[in-house]
Each structure stands twice: as C-alpha cells, then as structure tokens.
Amino acid sequence: MMEKATFAAGCFWGVEEAFRTLKGVTKTNVGYTGGRTNKPSYELVCTGTTGHAEAVEVEYDPTLISYDKLLDVFWSIHDPTTSERQGPDIGNQYRSAIFCHDEVQKKAALASKEKTQKRFKNPIVTYIVPATTFWPAEDYHKQYLMKRGAKVCR
C-alpha cells in the first residue's frame, strides 16, 4: 500500500526533482499547502497573503523506501536554518516545512530534526505540522525541471 509524505523546502521544482527519481517513489505532485485560501493559484501564493507553502506531495512504497530516508533527502536538499527563504527565493511560500500525515510521521520528523540539528550551527527553523489540504499546482509547474532536461534550478 502506498503512503504519502509532504515536504516544503523552497521552490517546488527542485524539491520535486530530488524526490521524483528515488527508488520507491511512485509519484510526485507539486502544489500548495498550509495556507488559508481554497484553490490558490501560483500568482496568489506568490503575493504571500495565502499562507501556503510551495510543497511536494510524495507517494511512495514503504517496502522500497522508508519515511526516514525521505526525511534524509529533505534535510540534504535545502538550508533548514533560513526562515522563509531558500537562496534568492524569499517569502513565506519558500519556508521549510514537513507536513505530517499521521503521528508516526510526526515522531519520525521530530527525531530526524533533532538528529540533523547537530550538523548546523544555527537553529533549524523547519515547521513540523499536520498535513492540510494539498492543492495541486498548475500543469506547467509539474515536473518542470525534467521537462527542461535540468536537475536543479540554478
């Protein structure tokens, strides 16, 4: 049975690409979550008024890849010590967040955060919160980097 994990780590194009090709990941979807507006658009999310984060919903086979491994990838692809930004991308839609689908994920995320903190001088500011409605992004955002033959945004 497939499970879901949802991560925000800056611009969702690069986040999706980091998870999309992992063995055991069966599907990725870019979108918006953690906000207050129904059916947000990219343009609206970019205003910073909806509270949504650009996120990636990962569907995976837990017999092939563990949630802990997904967490390891999450921590390795961004700087979790910067608040509401990743590189040149600034705004609350670029915050670092783990959206937990159950208590097991929450416990694993908290333990992983504590373990990962040892690698950083500054405190990790990643939000670990319950998953809320995930609104898929517009089609042109889906697998954006793959469609362009790129592995990273920059």
C-alpha positions as CSV (number, residue, x, y, z in Angstrom):
1,M,0.0,0.0,0.0
2,M,1.4,3.4,-1.0
3,E,1.9,6.1,1.6
4,K,2.2,9.9,1.3
5,A,4.7,12.4,2.6
6,T,4.6,16.2,2.0
7,F,7.6,18.5,2.1
8,A,8.3,22.2,1.5
9,A,11.9,23.2,1.0
10,G,11.9,26.3,-1.2
11,C,10.9,26.3,-4.9
12,F,9.0,23.2,-5.5
13,W,10.7,22.5,-8.9
14,G,13.9,21.4,-7.4
15,V,12.3,19.7,-4.4
16,E,10.2,17.6,-6.8
17,E,13.2,16.6,-8.8
18,A,15.1,15.5,-5.7
19,F,12.3,13.0,-4.8
20,R,11.0,12.1,-8.2
21,T,13.7,9.7,-9.2
22,L,14.2,7.9,-5.9
23,K,13.6,4.1,-6.0
24,G,10.3,3.5,-4.2
25,V,8.8,6.9,-5.0
26,T,5.9,6.1,-7.3
27,K,4.5,9.7,-7.8
28,T,5.3,13.3,-7.1
29,N,3.0,16.3,-7.3
30,V,3.8,19.9,-6.8
31,G,1.3,22.2,-5.2
32,Y,0.4,24.5,-2.3
33,T,-0.4,23.6,1.3
34,G,-0.5,25.0,4.8
35,G,-2.5,28.1,3.9
36,R,-5.9,29.7,4.3
37,T,-7.2,30.0,0.8
38,N,-9.1,27.4,-1.2
39,K,-7.8,26.6,-4.7
40,P,-4.9,29.0,-4.6
41,S,-3.1,29.9,-7.8
42,Y,0.7,30.4,-8.2
43,E,0.2,34.1,-8.7
44,L,-1.9,34.4,-5.5
45,V,0.6,32.2,-3.4
46,C,3.4,34.5,-4.6
47,T,1.7,37.5,-3.0
48,G,2.5,36.0,0.4
49,T,-1.1,36.6,1.6
50,T,-2.5,33.0,1.4
51,G,-0.1,31.4,3.9
52,H,0.6,28.5,1.6
53,A,4.0,26.9,1.0
54,E,5.2,25.6,-2.3
55,A,5.3,21.9,-1.5
56,V,5.7,18.5,-3.0
57,E,3.5,15.6,-2.2
58,V,5.4,12.3,-2.5
59,E,3.7,9.0,-2.9
60,Y,6.0,6.1,-2.0
61,D,6.1,2.4,-1.4
62,P,7.3,1.9,2.2
63,T,8.6,-1.6,1.3
64,L,11.1,0.1,-1.1
65,I,11.9,3.4,0.7
66,S,11.4,4.4,4.2
67,Y,10.0,7.7,5.5
68,D,13.3,8.2,7.4
69,K,15.1,8.0,4.0
70,L,12.7,10.6,2.6
71,L,13.5,12.8,5.6
72,D,17.2,12.4,5.0
73,V,16.7,13.6,1.4
74,F,14.6,16.5,2.6
75,W,17.3,17.8,5.0
76,S,20.0,17.4,2.4
77,I,18.4,19.5,-0.4
78,H,18.0,22.8,1.4
79,D,19.1,25.0,4.3
80,P,16.6,24.4,7.1
81,T,18.1,27.2,9.1
82,T,16.8,30.1,7.0
83,S,13.4,31.5,7.8
84,E,11.0,31.9,4.8
85,R,13.7,31.7,2.1
86,Q,15.9,29.4,0.2
87,G,18.8,31.1,-1.7
88,P,17.4,34.0,-3.7
89,D,13.8,32.9,-3.2
90,I,12.2,35.0,-0.4
91,G,8.7,34.7,1.1
92,N,6.6,32.5,3.3
93,Q,5.8,30.3,0.4
94,Y,9.5,29.2,0.4
95,R,9.6,28.1,4.1
96,S,11.0,24.8,5.2
97,A,8.2,22.5,6.4
98,I,7.3,18.9,6.9
99,F,3.5,18.3,6.7
100,C,2.9,15.1,8.7
101,H,0.1,12.8,7.6
102,D,0.0,10.9,11.0
103,E,1.6,10.7,14.4
104,V,4.2,8.2,13.2
105,Q,5.4,10.7,10.7
106,K,5.4,13.5,13.3
107,K,7.5,11.5,15.7
108,A,9.9,10.5,12.9
109,A,10.2,14.1,11.7
110,L,10.9,15.5,15.2
111,A,13.6,12.8,15.9
112,S,15.1,13.5,12.5
113,K,15.1,17.2,13.1
114,E,16.9,16.7,16.4
115,K,19.5,14.4,14.8
116,T,20.0,16.8,11.9
117,Q,20.4,19.9,14.2
118,K,23.9,18.6,15.1
119,R,25.1,19.4,11.6
120,F,24.1,23.1,11.8
121,K,25.4,25.9,13.9
122,N,22.2,27.9,13.6
123,P,18.9,26.5,14.8
124,I,16.7,24.6,12.4
125,V,13.5,26.6,11.7
126,T,11.6,23.9,9.8
127,Y,7.9,23.7,10.7
128,I,6.7,20.2,11.6
129,V,2.9,20.5,11.3
130,P,-0.1,18.3,10.4
131,A,-0.8,17.9,6.7
132,T,-3.7,20.0,5.5
133,T,-5.4,20.2,2.1
134,F,-2.9,19.9,-0.7
135,W,-3.8,22.0,-3.8
136,P,-2.1,20.8,-6.9
137,A,-0.2,23.4,-8.8
138,E,-0.9,24.4,-12.4
139,D,0.2,21.9,-15.0
140,Y,3.1,23.9,-16.3
141,H,4.8,23.5,-12.8
142,K,4.6,19.7,-12.8
143,Q,7.9,18.0,-13.5
144,Y,9.2,21.4,-14.6
145,L,12.9,20.7,-14.4
146,M,12.6,17.2,-16.0
147,K,10.7,18.7,-19.0
148,R,13.7,21.1,-19.5
149,G,16.4,18.5,-19.0
150,A,17.6,20.1,-15.8
151,K,18.4,18.5,-12.4
152,V,18.5,21.8,-10.3
153,C,17.0,25.2,-10.6
154,R,20.4,27.0,-10.7
